């Protein structure tokens, strides 16, 4: 078997341009969630949905079940056929889904469109995190992975701003928001046509093919192989604790936060959206200043702990203080800062670092699947819980999830800063780079 690394794959889109093009999966994902969140009330009025139906639409969206299905499809395919393979098709499906939503005249069109966008997002986002980490210089991996988090933050900030400006148009404004996502997806798809394949995946595929040709030992890929290794199972449980529990909170906030604000007394859709614009603008700033600039320099355990603690503080303010507009602004600032250096950014980084190349995207897909299934289950009941039990009840539930996520992340944070993915793989598995 050859010991020489494979030559970098061909492709004119490389470096930061490739990172940004791939990171746009996160803009599209978050934008889809917020576009639906800001339009649910309009769709409810237009189609006469009950609160249970609102929960169902949210549950099958890019926020939950739709993305979960896509992740279980995209992750394994990304490991078997390459990271670039996913980007050839995922946004085509996404664009079809957004068009169905834009022109929806029947509930079935809305539901199908929401499901298709969710599947496309689920297929693309886990592979995006994998690709960015694999192509990034190991000493700047957090900075590059943070670009995906930055795009994920920009999506809500921009979509909430657009939705706020279009509130007077009602449902037409919501259709325009989805149309904007179609345009962004098309431009991203066009740029990605020249994307280079992941160099690490290309090298691994070359070693795999040479081993097959020479009759050498070949290690399998896929979900079964992933779950057969104790190290992988331990890492999966750790990351479920870090990300899935945090995402139970973030998932409800992404799709239902306007309703939380309304329950707390902020009834104006424009005011609700402006609070969210503030929240996500803070997230954008802190993602850059906190995660991208510091994630490769300071102790990640400490940085993660700060972010997690800020998120808990935000919900403590919302639940246990008398809610006024200044306190809601404080909540938005605290949660926005938390999200910038919180669980999702570290999850994207640690998942890429803690699994071998041959099933790195599969692991992302499994974890994303679990996280979105849990969000979907809670999303189905959340509107009713909020309506019948109020903010204090759901708030205590959110705080409990966040506390466990903080403890798991601080206790189990891996020592991977500044190391190449190949070195981390050798240290974790005690073997050469995967075949």
KETI-291477 format. One line per field, with one value per residue (C-alpha): residue number from 1; x negated, y, z. Coordinates in steps of 0.02 Angstrom, whole numbers, always signed. Layout:
N
k	(NUM_...)
px	(X_...)
py	(Y_...)
pz	(Z_...)
//
This chain:
435
k	(1_2_3_4_5_6_7_8_9_10_11_12_13_14_15_16_17_18_19_20_21_22_23_24_25_26_27_28_29_30_31_32_33_34_35_36_37_38_39_40_41_42_43_44_45_46_47_48_49_50_51_52_53_54_55_56_57_58_59_60_61_62_63_64_65_66_67_68_69_70_71_72_73_74_75_76_77_78_79_80_81_82_83_84_85_86_87_88_89_90_91_92_93_94_95_96_97_98_99_100_101_102_103_104_105_106_107_108_109_110_111_112_113_114_115_116_117_118_119_120_121_122_123_124_125_126_127_128_129_130_131_132_133_134_135_136_137_138_139_140_141_142_143_144_145_146_147_148_149_150_151_152_153_154_155_156_157_158_159_160_161_162_163_164_165_166_167_168_169_170_171_172_173_174_175_176_177_178_179_180_181_182_183_184_185_186_187_188_189_190_191_192_193_194_195_196_197_198_199_200_201_202_203_204_205_206_207_208_209_210_211_212_213_214_215_216_217_218_219_220_221_222_223_224_225_226_227_228_229_230_231_232_233_234_235_236_237_238_239_240_241_242_243_244_245_246_247_248_249_250_251_252_253_254_255_256_257_258_259_260_261_262_263_264_265_266_267_268_269_270_271_272_273_274_275_276_277_278_279_280_281_282_283_284_285_286_287_288_289_290_291_292_293_294_295_296_297_298_299_300_301_302_303_304_305_306_307_308_309_310_311_312_313_314_315_316_317_318_319_320_321_322_323_324_325_326_327_328_329_330_331_332_333_334_335_336_337_338_339_340_341_342_343_344_345_346_347_348_349_350_351_352_353_354_355_356_357_358_359_360_361_362_363_364_365_366_367_368_369_370_371_372_373_374_375_376_377_378_379_380_381_382_383_384_385_386_387_388_389_390_391_392_393_394_395_396_397_398_399_400_401_402_403_404_405_406_407_408_409_410_411_412_413_414_415_416_417_418_419_420_421_422_423_424_425_426_427_428_429_430_431_432_433_434_435)
px	(+0_-65_-128_-119_+28_+150_+130_+256_+417_+452_+570_+556_+652_+533_+474_+584_+696_+736_+762_+886_+977_+998_+1040_+1190_+1279_+1293_+1363_+1493_+1535_+1557_+1644_+1769_+1809_+1834_+1932_+2054_+2054_+2101_+2235_+2320_+2451_+2492_+2502_+2609_+2732_+2728_+2760_+2851_+2722_+2745_+2600_+2571_+2556_+2434_+2329_+2336_+2278_+2134_+2090_+2073_+1970_+1784_+1791_+1831_+1889_+1857_+1676_+1659_+1705_+1588_+1444_+1458_+1455_+1320_+1195_+1164_+1170_+1041_+922_+950_+954_+868_+913_+935_+1063_+1188_+1167_+1213_+1391_+1442_+1477_+1576_+1695_+1693_+1739_+1885_+1948_+1937_+2031_+2173_+2184_+2175_+2322_+2418_+2606_+2651_+2591_+2515_+2400_+2338_+2310_+2217_+2111_+2066_+2018_+1910_+1816_+1789_+1718_+1603_+1540_+1513_+1412_+1302_+1263_+1172_+1065_+1030_+958_+855_+788_+739_+644_+554_+497_+448_+266_+258_+195_+345_+480_+592_+583_+639_+772_+830_+873_+1014_+1076_+1060_+1168_+1291_+1304_+1318_+1467_+1584_+1518_+1552_+1713_+1787_+1740_+1822_+1975_+1991_+1988_+2119_+2240_+2366_+2378_+2436_+2422_+2356_+2207_+2174_+2177_+2049_+1936_+1938_+1907_+1749_+1689_+1716_+1605_+1469_+1476_+1460_+1308_+1227_+1261_+1184_+1024_+1011_+1002_+816_+789_+634_+660_+594_+409_+418_+564_+475_+319_+423_+518_+355_+286_+450_+449_+266_+303_+448_+341_+197_+305_+249_+354_+498_+597_+781_+878_+1056_+1169_+1138_+949_+966_+1066_+955_+810_+817_+723_+854_+1000_+920_+892_+1071_+1142_+1032_+1087_+1270_+1252_+1166_+1270_+1436_+1487_+1434_+1523_+1685_+1682_+1615_+1735_+1887_+1818_+1784_+1959_+2067_+1976_+2099_+2235_+2132_+2116_+2304_+2340_+2223_+2324_+2237_+2380_+2315_+2237_+2117_+2057_+2038_+1934_+1826_+1783_+1729_+1627_+1536_+1509_+1435_+1332_+1249_+1222_+1135_+1018_+976_+952_+815_+736_+759_+755_+662_+526_+508_+556_+380_+292_+373_+428_+584_+655_+657_+726_+865_+908_+925_+1043_+1149_+1162_+1221_+1362_+1420_+1413_+1523_+1661_+1649_+1686_+1833_+1910_+1878_+1878_+2029_+2028_+2007_+1937_+1765_+1756_+1806_+1665_+1547_+1611_+1577_+1400_+1357_+1425_+1349_+1177_+1201_+1245_+1089_+972_+1093_+1133_+1165_+998_+902_+1008_+964_+780_+773_+874_+752_+605_+667_+707_+603_+615_+700_+856_+837_+987_+1088_+1058_+1114_+1270_+1312_+1289_+1388_+1524_+1537_+1536_+1672_+1782_+1779_+1821_+1961_+2041_+2033_+2090_+2250_+2298_+2212_+2348_+2478_+2364_+2328_+2512_+2572_+2426_+2341_+2161_+2110_+2148_+2061_+1921_+1875_+1873_+1754_+1640_+1627_+1572_+1442_+1368_+1339_+1263_+1143_+1086_+1060_+960_+848_+811_+784_+703_+567_+388_+378_+330_+189_+179_+205_+353_+230_+138_+300_+355_+193_+205_+387_+381_+198_+182_+129_+247_+403_+413)
py	(+0_+170_+280_+439_+553_+576_+733_+869_+844_+957_+1104_+1289_+1329_+1303_+1388_+1519_+1529_+1344_+1364_+1505_+1413_+1258_+1358_+1430_+1266_+1335_+1502_+1409_+1292_+1428_+1540_+1402_+1379_+1565_+1588_+1457_+1528_+1702_+1635_+1502_+1622_+1679_+1499_+1454_+1592_+1553_+1366_+1368_+1261_+1213_+1228_+1040_+1061_+1205_+1089_+954_+1072_+1129_+949_+894_+1045_+1083_+1110_+929_+770_+829_+870_+708_+603_+702_+681_+492_+495_+627_+572_+393_+447_+581_+450_+327_+440_+598_+763_+847_+716_+786_+962_+908_+867_+935_+1114_+1058_+970_+1122_+1241_+1129_+1132_+1320_+1346_+1236_+1343_+1507_+1456_+1352_+1367_+1206_+1137_+987_+1100_+1184_+1019_+938_+1093_+1101_+916_+931_+1082_+991_+835_+941_+1039_+880_+803_+956_+1026_+877_+853_+1040_+1034_+882_+960_+1125_+1039_+923_+1063_+1185_+1207_+1114_+1267_+1368_+1235_+1327_+1484_+1392_+1288_+1449_+1514_+1388_+1451_+1629_+1585_+1497_+1657_+1772_+1672_+1716_+1894_+1931_+1831_+1910_+2082_+2046_+1971_+2125_+2241_+2133_+2111_+2233_+2116_+1970_+1800_+1878_+1942_+1765_+1699_+1831_+1774_+1596_+1663_+1749_+1581_+1506_+1640_+1614_+1426_+1446_+1560_+1441_+1291_+1383_+1423_+1246_+1169_+1207_+1143_+1037_+870_+852_+812_+702_+602_+587_+517_+397_+337_+309_+201_+106_+71_+15_-102_-178_-198_-283_-391_-298_-269_-150_-67_-46_+115_+149_+156_-25_-2_+165_+88_-66_+33_+77_+240_+295_+251_+350_+499_+489_+489_+637_+738_+694_+767_+923_+958_+865_+932_+1109_+1092_+1046_+1225_+1309_+1211_+1274_+1451_+1448_+1400_+1461_+1609_+1736_+1640_+1642_+1831_+1845_+1740_+1856_+2006_+2064_+2047_+2151_+2039_+2180_+2195_+2007_+2001_+2149_+2059_+1911_+2023_+2088_+1911_+1846_+2001_+1974_+1792_+1845_+1963_+1840_+1697_+1796_+1879_+1733_+1569_+1608_+1714_+1621_+1440_+1399_+1496_+1471_+1320_+1259_+1185_+1359_+1442_+1313_+1333_+1522_+1503_+1371_+1474_+1627_+1524_+1467_+1646_+1702_+1579_+1617_+1799_+1750_+1630_+1703_+1892_+2002_+2013_+2189_+2248_+2289_+2112_+2038_+2138_+2068_+1893_+1919_+1982_+1841_+1702_+1780_+1783_+1605_+1541_+1621_+1517_+1381_+1200_+1203_+1282_+1161_+1014_+1048_+1057_+908_+792_+818_+788_+636_+516_+431_+494_+337_+372_+554_+615_+463_+511_+688_+618_+503_+643_+768_+636_+608_+794_+835_+687_+747_+924_+856_+762_+914_+1030_+931_+966_+1134_+1252_+1167_+1167_+1351_+1389_+1289_+1297_+1461_+1522_+1474_+1289_+1272_+1386_+1271_+1126_+1223_+1267_+1084_+1035_+1175_+1130_+949_+1006_+1121_+983_+855_+976_+1043_+871_+780_+911_+827_+892_+919_+1102_+1129_+946_+883_+768_+630_+646_+647_+491_+400_+451_+397_+236_+185_+152_+240_+352_+253_+147)
pz	(+0_-46_+96_-7_+22_-119_-221_-181_-277_-422_-405_-429_-269_-123_+37_+117_-37_-18_+170_+142_+2_+110_+266_+175_+214_+389_+330_+228_+373_+502_+375_+338_+522_+550_+390_+452_+629_+569_+452_+560_+624_+447_+384_+535_+491_+304_+322_+490_+580_+763_+887_+867_+678_+703_+810_+676_+537_+649_+691_+509_+458_+442_+629_+668_+580_+402_+443_+542_+390_+278_+401_+401_+212_+184_+317_+256_+73_+109_+179_+38_-114_-53_+25_-144_-197_-72_-138_-313_-262_-92_-145_-298_-179_-65_-206_-255_-77_-59_-221_-158_-1_-98_-209_-81_-105_-15_+150_+62_-40_+118_+208_+61_+36_+220_+221_+64_+129_+292_+208_+99_+249_+349_+209_+185_+357_+438_+283_+281_+457_+407_+247_+328_+469_+349_+234_+371_+431_+596_+689_+625_+628_+751_+646_+489_+577_+659_+486_+480_+648_+583_+433_+547_+649_+499_+434_+578_+593_+410_+395_+551_+484_+315_+399_+511_+360_+273_+418_+339_+189_+296_+212_+52_+151_+215_+38_-10_+133_+66_-110_-45_+22_-151_-227_-96_-124_-313_-299_-174_-285_-434_-337_-268_-441_-439_-262_-232_-146_+32_+24_+179_+109_-59_+26_+130_-24_-117_+25_+32_-155_-150_-5_-101_-258_-164_-53_+104_+260_+230_+368_+333_+339_+391_+543_+596_+595_+684_+826_+842_+916_+1100_+1073_+947_+1061_+1204_+1089_+1024_+1200_+1247_+1096_+1122_+1297_+1230_+1076_+1080_+1251_+1205_+1038_+1126_+1190_+1033_+924_+1017_+1019_+833_+784_+930_+1009_+937_+1030_+1190_+1174_+1144_+1299_+1396_+1338_+1178_+1055_+909_+774_+729_+911_+924_+766_+819_+981_+877_+761_+915_+981_+819_+787_+956_+906_+746_+840_+979_+856_+771_+923_+1042_+946_+784_+864_+1029_+989_+927_+1065_+1236_+1337_+1248_+1408_+1485_+1329_+1315_+1499_+1482_+1334_+1421_+1581_+1484_+1408_+1579_+1643_+1497_+1539_+1726_+1683_+1572_+1698_+1870_+1842_+1809_+1620_+1552_+1387_+1463_+1534_+1366_+1287_+1420_+1381_+1196_+1229_+1350_+1240_+1084_+1166_+1228_+1056_+983_+1090_+1139_+1107_+920_+875_+986_+929_+747_+795_+913_+802_+659_+776_+873_+729_+595_+416_+353_+456_+507_+405_+459_+641_+602_+520_+667_+794_+690_+670_+858_+895_+770_+819_+999_+942_+834_+977_+1091_+950_+931_+1113_+1141_+1074_+1183_+1336_+1308_+1287_+1438_+1561_+1514_+1505_+1684_+1657_+1489_+1550_+1696_+1573_+1460_+1605_+1656_+1480_+1478_+1648_+1596_+1431_+1525_+1642_+1504_+1397_+1535_+1607_+1442_+1329_+1223_+1213_+1024_+1004_+878_+824_+647_+615_+567_+732_+831_+739_+780_+963_+980_+880_+899_+713_+553_+457_+408_+253)
//
